[in-house]
């Protein structure tokens, strides 16, 4: 590390930080893009993309490895990450490269969200795949940023700082812009050809619940008094409560129920939150839902006992179908 030129140390440190904490291997083009912008930028200046990939590989020779077949860049060995996180590095000439895990997660979250809030994506979801594809090919980090910013937020959760909440809140508020703004563009990214309908209707609360962002769910509820907690979204027209139960996020489900979410609500397949809790064998979640079902009145007149019995029957049928599929697959293998 001592061999890295003084004026290139910042680039090299950030590159190694990304390789240490990214949720998947990064392409070389992605890695170069990570150091081409700062947290407060509204876009990437083309002049900042002039960092040559071979320069980055030369500076970090022996520390990072490039695979020409996959075009992936990784740390040369797990010991590099261990050293960057160690107390030992602070006692020598390489102390500049010292990394603290929470700070690293925070940097990756902020840079991913900064990328997703670029003005270039502010026009929202694109009306067809070809237009989306033409735009996305010019943004090397788009795949990673769109798929993993929420994962970095989840890794921090309680350690999210007010600035992080503000950044997420501003991103979510763009959902009110034409075609969903930056938020709508993000929703389209995982499924560019099929995601337009979902981008049109799915509220930010649904995604915060789905990704397990409990503090973000709390912030959204607090900042939007009177919001419809039962607004539906996603492929199955589910509520935030239903997707929280499906994902097993007990704390979020409890917060939503306490705020007034309807435990009786069913998705377009007729499945309620309790069905998903029972299907996944989540006893604590199921008990929580039973308590709230007993204390609430269904607007459509269904009683708690009827709902609980029906949910149990539906969950059992789910398991029966799954067992048949497993036995069939075993027989055919």
N, C-alpha and C positions, 0 to 999 in steps of 0.2 A: 504493500500500500504506500510505502514511503516513496516508491518510484513514480507514483502518479503526479503529473505536473500540478503545481499549485493552483493555476487558473482552471483546472479541469476537475478538481477534487469534489466540488459540489455536484457535478454531473455524475461522477463515478459513485459517490456515496448514495445518491438517490436511486441510481440504477440497481445497486446491490440491495438497497432497502426494498425496492419493488420485487426483486427476485427472491428475497427472503420471506415476503409476506403475501405475495399474490396467491390466489386460490388455484391457479393453474399455471403451467409453463407459459411464458410470453414469447411471442414471435419477436424477431430482431426489430422489425418495423414498429411493433407496439412499444418495445422498450425505448427506442429512440424518440417516439412520440411522447412518452411520459415526461421526458425532460425538456420538451419543446414549449412548455407553457407553465405559467404560475397560477396559484390559487385564485387570484383576483382577475385573471384575464377573461375577456368575453369571447375570444376566439384564439386560434393559433396563427401567429404571424408567420407567413411563409419563410421569412428570413431566419426564424428560429428553428426551422426544420433543416437547416444546413449542416447540423451535426452529422458527420459521416459515421456510418456504422463501424467502419474499420478502425476509426479513431477510438471509439468506445471499447471495442474489443482489445485494442492495443493497450489502452490505459489500464484495463482490468485483466490483463494477461495473467493466467494462473489463478485468477479468482472467479472468473466466469467462463463458461464453455458454450460454443456455438455449434449446433448440429446442422450442417448444410442440407441434410435430407429433409428434416422436419422444419428447418428454419427456426427452431426453438433455441432460446438462450436460458441457461440455468446456472446456478452457482456450481463451481467445479466440484465442491464436496460439501456435505452437511456441516463439516467443521468450520467452514467460512461463516455460516450463519451463527453457529455457536460462539465463535470468537467475537463477532460483531455485537452480540448480546451480553458478552461476559464483562465482569469487572476488570479483568486483566487488560483489556484494550485501553482502558482509561489511564493506565500507568505507563504507557509508552508513546512513541512518536505517532502512532496511528489513532490517537484518541479522537481525532476529528471524525472518524468513521463510526464511532460508537452509536449503537441503536438501542432505543427503549421501545419495548413492544407496543405499549398503548399509543405512544407518539407515532409509531410507524403505521398502525392501523388507522389512526386519525388522518395522517397525511394521505394515505391511499383513498380513504373515504372522501376527503375534501377534493382531491384531484379528480376522482371519478365523477363526483357531483358537479364540479366545475365544468368538466367536459360535457356532461349531459345538459347543462344550462347554457351552453354556447348559443349565441344568437343565430348561428347557422341552422339550429334545430328548432328555432322558436316558432316556425310556421305550423308546427304540429304534425300529426300523422299524415303520411302521403297517400293520396287517393288510389294509387296503384303500385304494384311491386316494382315495376321498372323505374319509376321515379325515385322510390326509396333506395333501390339498389344503386342507381346512378349517383345519388348523394353519398351513400354510406361508403362507397369504395374509396372516397377521398379522405376518410377518417380512420386511420389504422387502429386507434384505441377504442373505437365505438363498441365493438363486440365485448371487450372486457368490461368497460365502464358500465354498459347497460345491463350486463348480466350479474355484476358483482358489487356494485356500490351498496346495495342493500345488505349484502353479506358482511361487508366491512362495518356497516352501521350496526348490524346484529352482534358482531364480535365485540363492539364497544358498549352498546346499549346503555347501561347505567353510567358509563364513563363518558357518554356524549356530553360535550360542553354546550353552553348557550349558543355559541356561534354555529355549532353543528346543527342544532335544532333550527336555528334561523335559516341556514342553508337548505335544509330539508323542507322547511315550511315554505320558503320562497319557490322551491322547485314544485311542490305540490300545488301551490296556488296558481301556477301556470295552467292547471287543468281547466280553469275558467276561461282561458283564452280561446281564440278561434282554433278549431280542430284539436283542442287540448293542449296547445302550446308545446313546450319542451316535455311536459309530462306525457302528453298524448303520443309524441314521437317515441318516447321511451317504451310505452306500452306496446307499440307496434314492433319494436326491435326483435323480440324473441320469435315472432311469427309474422313476418312482413306481409305475407300473402293473405293471412286469415285474421290478423289482429285488429282490423279497422273497427269492426263492430264493438269489440271489447274496449278499444281505446275511447270510443264514443261514450260509453255508459259507465265504466268502472271508476268508482271514486277512490281518492287516495287512501281513505281509511281501510278499504278492503286490502290494499297491498301492504300497508303497514302491519295489519293483523296477520296477513299471510306470511310475511317475512320475519315475524316474531319481534317487531320493533315496539316493545311495550311502552317505552318512554315517548316514542313518536305518537303512538295511539293516544296516550294521555294528553299530549300537547294538542293534537288535532281536535279532541273532544273539548278541551278547555278553551281553545281559541275559536270554536265554532258552536256557540251556545244555540241550542235548538236544532242542530243538524240531524238529518235523518239517519239514525244509527242502523236502520234496516234497509238502506239503499243497496240494491243488488248489483253484482258485477261478475266478471270472470266468465268462463265458458259455461258454467252451470247456473248462472243467475243466483249466486249465493250471497249471503250477507257477510259482513266482517266477522260476526260471531260464528257463523258456520265454517268459514275458512280457518278461523283460529282453532276451532274444535277439530277440524280435519287435520291440521298441522300439529296438534297437541300442545298448543300454547295456552296452558292453564291460566297463567297470570293475566294474559290479555282477555281471555274469555270472561274471567271474573270481573275485570274492569269494565268490559262492555255490558255485562249483565247489570252491574251496579249502576251504570250510567243510564240504563233503561232499554237495552237491546231486547228484542222479542225472542224468547227461546222456542216459541211455537212455530216460527217461520219455516217454511219448506222451500227448497230450491226447485228448479224446473222438473226434476226427477221425483219430486215428492218426498225428499229426504230432509230431515231436520237435523239440528246440531246434535241431538241425542243419538241419532242413528250413527253418525260418524264417530262419536265417542265410544259407543258400544262396539262398533265394527272394529275399532283399533284396540279394544280391550282396555281403554283408559278409565279405570274405576273411579279415580278422583274426579275426572271431568264429568263422568256420568252422574255421580252423586251431586256435584255442584249444579248441574242442569236440572236434576229432579227437584232439588230444593227451590230453585227459581220457578220451575213449572208449577209447583204447588202453591207458590205465593203470588202468581200472576194469573190474570184472566186472558184467555185467548180472544182477540177481537172477533174471530170467526165462530166462537162458541164451543170449541173443542175443550173437553175437560182434561186435567192433568193425567188422570188415570188412563183415559182413552189414548192420549198421546204417548204415554210411557209404554203401554201395551203394544201399540202399533209400531213404535220405534224398535222394540225388542224383536217383534216378528220380522220386520224389515231387515234388521241387522243379522238375524239368524239366516234369513234367505240369502243375504249377501255372502255369508260364510259358506253356506251350502253350495252356492254357485262356484265360489272360489275353490272349494275342495274338489268339485267335479272337474274343473279346469286343470288343477294340479294332477289329479289322477289320470286324466286324458293325456296330458303332456308327458307324464312318466311312462304311460303305456306306449306312446308314439316314439319315445326317444330310443 
